[in-house]
Amino acid sequence: MSKAGNLFVEGDSLFHRMDGAVKLILLLTWTVSTFLFLDLRIFAVMLSAGIGMLLLSRIPFRRMALLFWVLMVFTLINSIFILIITPRFGSTLTGSNTPLIPVGYDTINAETLFYVLTLSAKYLTLLPVTMLFIFTTHPSRFAASLNKLGVHYKMAYAVSIAFRYIPDLTQEFKNILNAMQMRGMGISRGDGNLWRRMKNLSLVVVPLLQSSLQHIESVSNAMDLRGFGTGSKRTWYMGMPMSRSDKWMLLLCVLLLVAAILLKGFWAEKFWYPF
Amino acid sequence: MKSSIWKWNTRTVVTIGIGAALYGATSWIGIPIAPDTQLRPAVALLAIFGALFGPVVGFVAGLIGHVINDFLTSGTVWWGWALGSGITAAFMGLIYLSKGFNPQDGEIRKGHVVRFLIYGLVGIFVSLAFSGLFDIYVMGEPNDKIIIQTVTAGLANTAVFVILGIPAVWAYAKRNRNNTNLTVER
């Protein structure tokens, strides 16, 4: 984990220079556009566009690999589960039934297989832009951009504190875990059976909560001393003025959203099944 | 002293931030109980922050915490479930509004625990109904699968709430009661 307490990667690509608010709008419009459809063609186009943007940002693959595999495993388990629980769900969407793989109590049909593929593509479509956002946006800049979008600065500051506090919390967590380990309440393999280790792990939460509650006192006192919350507005050290490319991106986002809504309204069926 | 839940002072801001960080950073701890569904001890934090600081703080901290956790560990924000975390915390936080309940000063009665339990159970039910419907209508997931996931998640959350959440709030209040066990001599 980097010093900033999140996955931010230093860099100087088009997306690193882009305004945080614009990137957030891009993420939101992308998410909404994806939510509207269940159509493999649209996901294929969006996924390629997303991967293209991700390549432009030149984030090292090493950093992205973990999240990619996590989501892959997630969708794989999800798909298998859907196929086992509802082997013929696809038929309720298409109206046709083409038996394919017998699984004893029922038969997985081609429609469901295609549906699972579409659903996995839907989840994967969300990944590149989310990664783009989290890897290229500095948390402090993110707070500034939230404020720019009209979110009250106190709320934006709460988000900022959350990001800022995670590395401290991770450190505190390790300290408590070490202290517990010294008393024979560790979480490694030699410390007992799985249940015992899980219990020890959850016991860490109590002192962690205690120290966090104390942190609340000291941090809010420090902020009060510096006059936080006296003004109705606030400027941001990490705030940036919007550049021309930001405005173009904003226009693209609006176009994407309008195109998605028009497509949904006039043309797209609920679920696209070519066969 | 309890202040209005709508007033945002510095403490509120810091509490939300730290609560969200705490929830976000501990949500990865979990035991898988159904495919892509976990028993997360961190749910107890929703109960604790809700009870100690009120429904508004609980909602925002739960929402931000869940979004941060999704950013860090899954690469995709599951908005339906993130809002679900917030809703759970908001319902659990309703106890904060009941009369005479003040864990900071050690004021908690048996009646409060019963009410806390009811609020919590309603909250878990409402939030999972919301998350499930969100997944069915927005994501297009099959109903039967979502029912299995939400029911197991509901049972897990209830277990965490009853076994960890309520005792934690009770213990916290009791710990703060030490300085009030004085009697008036006549």
Interface residues (C-beta under 8 A of the other chain):
Chain A: N6 L7 T31 F35 L38 L67 F68 V70 L71 F74 I77 N78 I80 F81 I82 I85 T86 F89 L119 K122 Y123 L126 L127 T130 M131 I134 H152 K154 M155 Y157 A158 V159 S160 I161 A162 F163 R164 Y165 I166 L169 T170 F173 M198 L201 S202 V205 V206 L208 L209 S212 H215 I216 V219 S220 M223 D224 F228 G229 F271
Chain B: W8 N9 T10 R11 T12 V13 V14 T15 I16 G17 I18 G19 A20 A21 L22 G24 A25 T26 I29 I31 P35 D36 P41 A42 A44 L45 I48 V60 I64 G65 I68 F71 L72 T73 S74 G75 T76 V77 W79 V138 M139 G140 E141 P142 D144 K145 I148 L164 A168
